[in-house]
């Protein structure tokens, strides 16, 4: 059923919604007409100096190209990596930290664990706040939240003065045990605001109000660190949208897969949009899995211009974690990043995108990434000043890309520039011709991604052979089939609009808020009246946050979960309550049963018998379900007579090198007709490579389905 979208806080109504996803190389735009669910796509180069510039160019250009009036757009939804990049590139605001006396060095001490016990040169991430900008105040709570020493306001004045003199533009406040009793943090917030007006402030009990001192402090520091930059970015974007006649209060994609009000996110906790763009891709993959894969189990493979992201979709939903790391010193090593206590879709990030630079390492071996040419200067074939060979250059030399058809012909690629870059930087050290090196680049990237997925699947205890692979992003469909062969996966799904899938994810995501309340007690001693009160409070708070986006009085749905552990254990698992269950003592038995199942899934065995169970945190996910608006991804061609555009020589090792491959126009493919590889299926935003022995077809929804030759043998 169609619905009119609207901008909160105004009477503006619209027949269209517009989504913008900013990536490292390209900015993607998707517009949906809510009257019939039809989609229109746009893709432009990102503008790293000011990402809002590319967003506005892409939005207005897409509307103009499809003759859609800006006045008809009732909602803008935005996904961006601006917060992530600020942390990765260390270009956030100068930030100070105020903490309890004696806890100044929490950020450097961390958990005193080593992510690689055999690495004597092991590095840990440098704290975002240098020691001279970490100051202490006199106050103390005990482990139950009771006041041991009142807040000494005289020490507060001295601490704030020191930070202001140090030139900070943001201040993080994290006091010991404040998640149990925020009284001192609230008073400290008042004092800092009075003493340092104009400085951004983040407080830990609001940003991450749960147990674990180091992680809570780390999270609030990141929140303060990115807050000024995120605020400026959103303000520029909002101003530009307004000048273009579009809604000037965009919704933002959040790391947990829901969308929130830009006003609320910027004001309270920008850290929760740290994985905005990748989360949108995972939400899109879950939508496609529910639509096209039996059981809804899939590997989501999102490969753009800068990085590739993988996530597991189980029963049509992405996995969510509440312990996340960003800015890893050592890629793939848990514990080598900056920890965050936020709800986030669980993603495996790999430094391999279309712009990843190939090089020869100290051992004389071919390596790809993690450094990327990005949008500027870009791969050598872009002709924008890039000189180093990249994955895109290799794909072009291999014949997988049409130099005249990139971005639907709007951007021409220079094959000879790619070949020259490969010869110049890699040909001599490797002693090979450009074509074989290009295949090596392509295969090294594929193997790196396949190895990462194998390891992640082993940790989760899943058999990938029963999964489908959903490939999207500008480069995903180019590499998907080859990766599926390495993983033993028999089916690949390249959704219609794969090149802009993350923007589609913004359109199918629901307004949502995730909140947590620290509550530590043995399960038999739980006060269920207090539990009900806390969930009601979280529901009301989340409802207010959602109302800022969709308007007051909007219906919401609360999903309750309990963080639990065996008494005496240091780590916990999340146990979801049955939907609609009464939150009273009668739920205890069900929680015990569910805990045993989750515990066995995580640790590989049942919890020890006779050990009491303990509640740690109460978690509430509150959502505003949107009216069901089916997206018409594609309208089938009447026949396939015009589907075959021609033939092109492309490199496939199983064929002995270059061989003729059919080149198909995806928009002309009929539904239900099987075509044989080797083939390249072209659309405006991406191309799909199908190897020899595989076959492909459009399904009724317009998804390109590839079946590998071993598919019949897969369970």
Secondary structure as GFF3:
##gff-version 3
##sequence-region A 1 715
A	DSSP	beta_strand	5	6	.	.	.	ID=ss1
A	DSSP	beta_strand	13	14	.	.	.	ID=ss2
A	DSSP	beta_strand	16	22	.	.	.	ID=ss3
A	DSSP	beta_strand	26	33	.	.	.	ID=ss4
A	DSSP	beta_strand	38	45	.	.	.	ID=ss5
A	DSSP	alpha_helix	51	65	.	.	.	ID=ss6
A	DSSP	three_ten_helix	70	72	.	.	.	ID=ss7
A	DSSP	beta_strand	73	79	.	.	.	ID=ss8
A	DSSP	alpha_helix	82	88	.	.	.	ID=ss9
A	DSSP	beta_strand	95	100	.	.	.	ID=ss10
A	DSSP	alpha_helix	106	109	.	.	.	ID=ss11
A	DSSP	three_ten_helix	131	133	.	.	.	ID=ss12
A	DSSP	beta_strand	134	137	.	.	.	ID=ss13
A	DSSP	beta_strand	140	141	.	.	.	ID=ss14
A	DSSP	beta_strand	147	149	.	.	.	ID=ss15
A	DSSP	alpha_helix	153	165	.	.	.	ID=ss16
A	DSSP	beta_strand	170	174	.	.	.	ID=ss17
A	DSSP	alpha_helix	183	195	.	.	.	ID=ss18
A	DSSP	beta_strand	200	203	.	.	.	ID=ss19
A	DSSP	alpha_helix	204	207	.	.	.	ID=ss20
A	DSSP	alpha_helix	213	243	.	.	.	ID=ss21
A	DSSP	beta_strand	251	253	.	.	.	ID=ss22
A	DSSP	beta_strand	259	261	.	.	.	ID=ss23
A	DSSP	alpha_helix	262	268	.	.	.	ID=ss24
A	DSSP	three_ten_helix	270	273	.	.	.	ID=ss25
A	DSSP	alpha_helix	276	292	.	.	.	ID=ss26
A	DSSP	three_ten_helix	294	296	.	.	.	ID=ss27
A	DSSP	beta_strand	298	303	.	.	.	ID=ss28
A	DSSP	beta_strand	308	314	.	.	.	ID=ss29
A	DSSP	beta_strand	317	318	.	.	.	ID=ss30
A	DSSP	beta_strand	320	321	.	.	.	ID=ss31
A	DSSP	beta_strand	324	326	.	.	.	ID=ss32
A	DSSP	beta_strand	338	340	.	.	.	ID=ss33
A	DSSP	beta_strand	344	345	.	.	.	ID=ss34
A	DSSP	beta_strand	348	350	.	.	.	ID=ss35
A	DSSP	beta_strand	356	360	.	.	.	ID=ss36
A	DSSP	beta_strand	366	372	.	.	.	ID=ss37
A	DSSP	three_ten_helix	380	382	.	.	.	ID=ss38
A	DSSP	alpha_helix	391	397	.	.	.	ID=ss39
A	DSSP	three_ten_helix	406	409	.	.	.	ID=ss40
A	DSSP	alpha_helix	415	422	.	.	.	ID=ss41
A	DSSP	pi_helix	423	427	.	.	.	ID=ss42
A	DSSP	alpha_helix	428	430	.	.	.	ID=ss43
A	DSSP	alpha_helix	434	460	.	.	.	ID=ss44
A	DSSP	three_ten_helix	464	466	.	.	.	ID=ss45
A	DSSP	beta_strand	468	472	.	.	.	ID=ss46
A	DSSP	alpha_helix	476	487	.	.	.	ID=ss47
A	DSSP	beta_strand	491	494	.	.	.	ID=ss48
A	DSSP	three_ten_helix	498	500	.	.	.	ID=ss49
A	DSSP	alpha_helix	501	508	.	.	.	ID=ss50
A	DSSP	beta_strand	511	522	.	.	.	ID=ss51
A	DSSP	three_ten_helix	523	525	.	.	.	ID=ss52
A	DSSP	alpha_helix	528	550	.	.	.	ID=ss53
A	DSSP	beta_strand	557	566	.	.	.	ID=ss54
A	DSSP	beta_strand	573	576	.	.	.	ID=ss55
A	DSSP	three_ten_helix	585	587	.	.	.	ID=ss56
A	DSSP	alpha_helix	588	603	.	.	.	ID=ss57
A	DSSP	beta_strand	613	624	.	.	.	ID=ss58
A	DSSP	beta_strand	644	652	.	.	.	ID=ss59
A	DSSP	three_ten_helix	653	655	.	.	.	ID=ss60
A	DSSP	beta_strand	657	665	.	.	.	ID=ss61
A	DSSP	three_ten_helix	666	668	.	.	.	ID=ss62
A	DSSP	beta_strand	675	676	.	.	.	ID=ss63
A	DSSP	beta_strand	679	682	.	.	.	ID=ss64
A	DSSP	beta_strand	687	690	.	.	.	ID=ss65
A	DSSP	beta_strand	695	698	.	.	.	ID=ss66
A	DSSP	beta_strand	704	707	.	.	.	ID=ss67
A	DSSP	three_ten_helix	711	713	.	.	.	ID=ss68
###
